[in-house]
Amino acid sequence: MNETGDWRERDGALEREVVFDSFRAAIVFVDDLADLAESEDHHPDIAISYRRVTVRWTTHSAGGITDRDRELAARTDELIAHPTSPRS
């Protein structure tokens, strides 16, 4: 997996792009991220393009980035560093 930069603020959201070793690994990550989002009842925008996943955290009702978005971005980093599921 190759990380392409850290989180950056873009258009009122925290955005990060990650390139995984395979399409399957990207989908496993998105599945893990969906579990996190559901458990927190706060959902990111996610774009998948083959092995590349872009995640955007923002709070639409607040009109931009909140502390909750920053916390969930940090937890997303943990998922990237320590996946809950095997990736191939």
Backbone as a chain_set.jsonl record, in Angstrom:
{"seq": "MNETGDWRERDGALEREVVFDSFRAAIVFVDDLADLAESEDHHPDIAISYRRVTVRWTTHSAGGITDRDRELAARTDELIAHPTSPRS", "coords": {"N": [[0.845, -1.171, 0.0], [0.531, 2.203, -0.81], [0.685, 5.322, 0.587], [-0.633, 8.365, -0.382], [0.21, 11.08, 0.523], [-0.809, 13.043, 3.392], [-3.667, 13.904, 5.432], [-5.544, 16.567, 4.085], [-6.972, 19.816, 4.0], [-9.722, 20.493, 2.059], [-12.045, 22.176, 0.21], [-13.807, 22.516, 2.456], [-13.6, 20.082, 3.783], [-11.865, 17.316, 5.334], [-9.505, 15.543, 3.615], [-8.157, 12.555, 2.308], [-6.085, 10.461, 0.369], [-5.476, 7.125, -0.508], [-3.485, 4.551, -1.851], [-3.858, 1.238, -2.503], [-2.512, -2.164, -2.476], [-4.014, -3.829, -4.033], [-7.193, -4.178, -5.734], [-8.998, -5.636, -4.183], [-7.902, -5.257, -1.581], [-8.373, -2.53, -1.292], [-11.164, -2.511, -1.224], [-11.657, -4.024, 1.082], [-10.633, -2.249, 2.995], [-12.477, -0.125, 2.658], [-14.781, -1.421, 3.511], [-14.113, -1.843, 6.224], [-13.968, 0.852, 6.979], [-16.612, 1.594, 6.578], [-17.828, 0.156, 8.645], [-16.768, 1.544, 10.861], [-17.865, 4.117, 10.382], [-20.63, 3.58, 10.562], [-20.786, 2.748, 13.245], [-20.244, 5.114, 14.534], [-22.174, 6.766, 13.598], [-21.677, 8.692, 11.651], [-20.76, 9.706, 8.554], [-18.403, 9.39, 5.967], [-17.572, 10.872, 2.766], [-16.765, 8.749, 0.146], [-14.609, 7.746, -2.397], [-13.891, 5.397, -4.855], [-11.472, 4.14, -6.946], [-10.366, 1.716, -8.652], [-7.503, 0.698, -7.206], [-7.243, 2.896, -5.675], [-8.363, 4.916, -3.05], [-10.299, 7.557, -1.948], [-11.007, 9.473, 0.834], [-13.268, 11.578, 2.478], [-13.903, 13.558, 5.161], [-16.39, 15.468, 6.657], [-18.669, 17.729, 8.25], [-21.706, 18.198, 7.309], [-23.949, 19.533, 8.361], [-22.762, 21.399, 9.996], [-21.419, 22.898, 8.241], [-18.791, 22.401, 7.504], [-15.522, 21.37, 8.625], [-15.26, 19.66, 11.69], [-14.379, 18.985, 15.164], [-15.093, 16.344, 15.518], [-14.824, 15.296, 12.927], [-12.056, 15.472, 12.665], [-11.278, 13.671, 14.659], [-12.332, 11.283, 13.609], [-10.896, 11.132, 11.259], [-8.368, 10.6, 12.298], [-8.903, 8.089, 13.39], [-9.415, 6.741, 11.044], [-6.852, 6.743, 9.963], [-5.739, 4.898, 11.729], [-7.084, 2.568, 10.926], [-5.965, 2.278, 8.408], [-3.296, 1.842, 9.042], [-3.467, -0.4, 10.691], [-5.154, -2.789, 9.728], [-8.363, -4.392, 10.194], [-9.105, -6.637, 8.922], [-7.674, -9.293, 6.958], [-5.671, -8.401, 4.151], [-5.32, -8.815, 0.712]], "CA": [[0.0, 0.0, 0.0], [1.251, 3.473, -0.854], [-0.109, 6.463, 1.014], [-0.294, 9.512, -1.212], [0.029, 12.294, 1.303], [-1.604, 13.001, 4.613], [-4.926, 14.624, 5.328], [-5.47, 17.975, 3.705], [-8.27, 20.484, 3.973], [-10.107, 20.83, 0.692], [-13.476, 22.467, 0.035], [-14.551, 22.32, 3.688], [-13.525, 18.693, 4.25], [-10.562, 16.682, 5.469], [-9.428, 14.583, 2.518], [-6.941, 11.752, 2.212], [-6.107, 9.448, -0.677], [-4.586, 5.994, -0.24], [-3.416, 3.571, -2.933], [-3.638, -0.088, -1.929], [-1.806, -3.114, -3.326], [-4.952, -4.512, -4.929], [-8.584, -3.743, -5.65], [-9.582, -6.326, -3.03], [-7.437, -4.577, -0.364], [-9.089, -1.258, -1.218], [-12.543, -2.787, -0.833], [-11.626, -4.429, 2.493], [-10.496, -1.012, 3.758], [-13.751, 0.595, 2.606], [-15.689, -2.164, 4.382], [-13.727, -1.485, 7.6], [-14.346, 2.244, 7.178], [-18.072, 1.61, 6.7], [-18.136, -0.281, 10.012], [-16.461, 2.673, 11.738], [-18.853, 5.17, 10.138], [-21.907, 3.15, 11.127], [-20.71, 2.731, 14.715], [-20.188, 6.508, 14.992], [-23.284, 7.482, 12.959], [-21.085, 9.843, 10.95], [-20.382, 9.003, 7.33], [-17.567, 10.154, 5.049], [-17.681, 10.657, 1.324], [-15.734, 7.791, -0.251], [-14.497, 7.507, -3.835], [-13.044, 4.242, -5.131], [-11.05, 3.999, -8.33], [-9.482, 0.557, -8.677], [-6.772, 0.527, -5.935], [-7.155, 4.228, -5.055], [-9.533, 5.291, -2.263], [-10.279, 8.913, -1.407], [-11.935, 9.619, 1.954], [-13.505, 12.976, 2.852], [-14.694, 13.757, 6.381], [-16.926, 16.804, 6.873], [-19.974, 17.742, 8.905], [-22.512, 19.047, 6.433], [-24.828, 20.39, 9.161], [-21.941, 22.476, 10.564], [-20.855, 23.655, 7.134], [-17.352, 22.197, 7.341], [-14.77, 20.433, 9.456], [-15.438, 19.772, 13.136], [-13.498, 18.109, 15.944], [-15.497, 14.961, 15.249], [-14.194, 14.906, 11.666], [-10.626, 15.272, 12.944], [-11.162, 12.418, 15.409], [-12.584, 10.15, 12.717], [-9.755, 11.053, 10.345], [-7.317, 9.896, 13.042], [-9.294, 6.686, 13.474], [-9.216, 6.207, 9.699], [-5.418, 6.46, 9.888], [-5.512, 3.642, 12.455], [-7.545, 1.478, 10.053], [-4.988, 2.129, 7.334], [-2.055, 1.271, 9.615], [-3.747, -1.686, 11.363], [-6.441, -3.279, 9.218], [-9.031, -5.413, 11.0], [-9.273, -7.812, 8.076], [-6.506, -9.534, 6.104], [-5.762, -7.807, 2.817], [-4.46, -9.481, -0.278]], "C": [[0.89, 1.233, 0.0], [0.307, 4.583, -0.433], [0.319, 7.656, 0.174], [-0.628, 10.781, -0.452], [-0.808, 12.062, 2.533], [-2.933, 13.697, 4.368], [-4.662, 16.058, 4.91], [-6.89, 18.543, 3.733], [-8.553, 20.912, 2.543], [-11.623, 21.011, 0.644], [-14.289, 22.118, 1.281], [-14.562, 20.902, 4.216], [-12.07, 18.309, 4.475], [-10.526, 15.556, 4.452], [-8.091, 13.855, 2.553], [-7.144, 10.699, 1.125], [-5.082, 8.377, -0.334], [-4.646, 5.056, -1.434], [-3.016, 2.236, -2.319], [-2.956, -1.003, -2.942], [-2.714, -3.803, -4.342], [-6.336, -3.89, -4.774], [-9.244, -4.354, -4.419], [-9.183, -5.635, -1.725], [-8.152, -3.234, -0.192], [-10.52, -1.468, -0.726], [-12.619, -3.235, 0.626], [-11.505, -3.191, 3.384], [-11.823, -0.256, 3.801], [-14.787, -0.099, 3.495], [-15.397, -1.86, 5.856], [-14.159, -0.057, 7.927], [-15.862, 2.376, 7.331], [-18.501, 1.164, 8.092], [-17.892, 0.845, 11.013], [-17.532, 3.754, 11.596], [-20.209, 4.809, 10.739], [-21.894, 3.195, 12.646], [-20.724, 4.141, 15.295], [-21.359, 7.354, 14.469], [-22.81, 8.794, 12.335], [-20.384, 9.26, 9.732], [-19.561, 9.89, 6.397], [-18.037, 9.987, 3.605], [-16.498, 9.774, 0.942], [-15.776, 7.645, -1.768], [-13.499, 6.374, -4.038], [-12.743, 4.22, -6.626], [-9.949, 2.946, -8.373], [-8.787, 0.402, -7.323], [-6.713, 1.82, -5.129], [-8.468, 4.55, -4.344], [-9.319, 6.702, -1.73], [-11.379, 9.011, -0.36], [-12.034, 11.094, 2.288], [-14.42, 13.021, 4.068], [-15.105, 15.22, 6.462], [-18.252, 16.661, 7.606], [-20.842, 18.726, 8.148], [-23.379, 20.004, 7.243], [-24.076, 21.55, 9.806], [-21.292, 23.319, 9.472], [-19.351, 23.505, 6.979], [-16.788, 21.206, 8.335], [-15.0, 20.724, 10.931], [-14.42, 18.876, 13.84], [-13.832, 16.646, 15.708], [-14.871, 14.45, 13.955], [-12.708, 14.629, 11.872], [-10.397, 13.964, 13.704], [-11.344, 11.218, 14.491], [-11.513, 10.036, 11.639], [-8.605, 10.308, 11.023], [-7.648, 8.41, 13.166], [-9.196, 5.995, 12.117], [-7.747, 5.87, 9.487], [-5.088, 5.149, 10.589], [-5.957, 2.441, 11.622], [-6.55, 1.213, 8.931], [-3.742, 1.426, 7.858], [-2.263, -0.121, 10.165], [-5.09, -2.208, 10.912], [-7.02, -4.37, 10.114], [-9.193, -6.709, 10.237], [-7.992, -8.04, 7.271], [-6.721, -8.937, 4.721], [-4.817, -8.54, 1.882], [-4.545, -8.777, -1.602]], "O": [[1.883, 1.295, 0.725], [-0.754, 4.762, -1.032], [1.513, 7.923, 0.037], [-1.611, 11.463, -0.741], [-1.436, 11.015, 2.693], [-3.274, 14.035, 3.234], [-3.684, 16.678, 5.329], [-7.869, 17.829, 3.514], [-7.75, 21.591, 1.903], [-12.38, 20.107, 0.996], [-15.344, 21.493, 1.176], [-15.432, 20.544, 5.011], [-11.16, 18.895, 3.888], [-11.418, 14.708, 4.43], [-7.041, 14.452, 2.791], [-8.224, 10.127, 0.982], [-3.963, 8.682, 0.078], [-5.722, 4.792, -1.97], [-1.962, 2.121, -1.693], [-2.836, -0.661, -4.119], [-2.254, -4.296, -5.372], [-6.609, -3.173, -3.812], [-9.966, -3.67, -3.694], [-10.028, -5.443, -0.85], [-8.495, -2.849, 0.925], [-11.024, -0.695, 0.089], [-13.555, -2.862, 1.334], [-12.187, -3.087, 4.404], [-12.244, 0.2, 4.864], [-15.58, 0.569, 4.159], [-16.318, -1.645, 6.644], [-14.657, 0.212, 9.021], [-16.337, 3.185, 8.128], [-19.435, 1.728, 8.662], [-18.706, 1.076, 11.907], [-18.047, 4.249, 12.599], [-20.86, 5.652, 11.357], [-22.865, 3.624, 13.268], [-21.169, 4.342, 16.425], [-21.513, 8.513, 14.851], [-23.442, 9.842, 12.469], [-19.507, 8.408, 9.87], [-19.968, 11.005, 6.074], [-18.799, 9.076, 3.281], [-15.368, 10.021, 1.362], [-16.841, 7.446, -2.354], [-12.406, 6.384, -3.473], [-13.649, 4.274, -7.458], [-8.772, 3.238, -8.163], [-9.442, 0.001, -6.361], [-6.187, 1.833, -4.016], [-9.544, 4.474, -4.937], [-8.285, 7.002, -1.134], [-12.535, 8.677, -0.624], [-11.02, 11.788, 2.374], [-15.567, 12.578, 4.012], [-14.264, 16.111, 6.349], [-18.876, 15.601, 7.582], [-20.727, 19.939, 8.326], [-23.535, 21.164, 6.862], [-24.679, 22.574, 10.128], [-20.681, 24.347, 9.763], [-18.697, 24.37, 6.396], [-17.489, 20.32, 8.822], [-14.945, 21.873, 11.369], [-13.697, 18.112, 13.201], [-12.939, 15.799, 15.699], [-14.435, 13.301, 13.889], [-12.166, 13.67, 11.323], [-9.441, 13.239, 13.428], [-10.596, 10.245, 14.582], [-11.25, 8.936, 11.154], [-7.945, 9.48, 10.396], [-6.758, 7.567, 13.058], [-8.924, 4.796, 12.048], [-7.424, 4.836, 8.902], [-4.259, 4.375, 10.109], [-5.284, 1.411, 11.612], [-6.322, 0.065, 8.549], [-3.2, 0.531, 7.209], [-1.352, -0.947, 10.121], [-6.075, -2.084, 11.64], [-6.29, -5.16, 10.712], [-9.397, -7.765, 10.836], [-7.297, -7.08, 6.935], [-7.83, -8.969, 4.189], [-3.673, -8.84, 2.225], [-3.894, -9.188, -2.562]]}, "num_chains": 1, "name": "protein.A"}
